[in-house]
Amino acid sequence: MQYISHYPSFLGNILLAADEDGLTGLWFKGQKYFARCLDRDHEEKETPILEKAKEWLDVYFSGKEPDFSVPVHFRGTAFQNEVWEILRSIPYGSTMTYGEIARRIAEKRGLSHMSAQAVGGAVGHNEISIIVPCHRVVGTDGSLTGYAGGIDKKVKLLELEKADMTSFFVPKEGTAL
């Protein structure tokens, strides 16, 4: 059974979802793939996991790095889960490219190459945004693309973390906007 709760942020309303094992979703209202993994049968109820996620968000949106974690329960493919675990390792205020993630996975699997586009697909389908920081992934050329919540939110989240934005740009056109 999944439980949901709502969280108002300065970037818009957020829907949180959790089961008994951990947080299963964190979406900005109206974002791409909104509540895609939410079970049809769910209940609006505050649970300890949802309360902990809200506490984490309070600290995060105050401009500080939370010093505790929220249990998460990934509900993706093995490849997606592998990518999402790498996202969790990106330090607060730092970024990583899709290519760097692909290289890590290729190295771990003993492969000569891994598709950065495949990584991009997995990053884009991350159901637990912010806490699993897909906003910290950028293009190799410095482009800020591919955030389901919207590029404007990605920029604001990176600015909130005081990430060095000097080499980044928002592309004027493209499929990943």
PESULHU-V267379 format. One record per backbone hydrogen bond with DSSP energy under -0.5 kcal/mol. CO is the residue of the C=O (numbers start at 1). NH is the residue of the N-H. If there is no record, write none. Layout:
co->[CO:CO]
nh->[NH:NH]
//
This chain:
co->[2:3:4:5:7:7:9:12:13:14:14:15:16:17:17:18:22:23:25:26:27:28:31:33:35:40:41:43:43:47:48:49:50:51:52:53:54:55:56:57:58:59:59:60:64:71:77:78:79:80:81:82:83:84:85:86:86:87:89:91:93:96:97:98:99:100:101:102:103:104:105:106:106:107:115:116:117:118:119:120:121:123:127:128:129:131:132:133:134:136:138:139:142:143:143:146:147:148:150:151:152:153:154:155:156:157:158:159:163:165:169:169:174:176:177]
nh->[43:18:45:16:9:14:12:9:29:7:16:27:5:24:25:3:19:73:17:129:15:31:34:36:38:42:2:4:45:51:52:53:54:55:56:57:58:59:60:61:62:62:64:63:66:23:81:82:83:84:85:86:87:88:89:89:90:90:91:94:164:138:101:102:103:104:105:106:107:108:109:110:111:110:119:120:121:122:123:124:125:126:26:132:131:133:134:136:137:96:98:142:169:139:145:148:150:32:154:155:156:157:158:159:160:161:163:162:165:168:144:171:177:146:151]
//
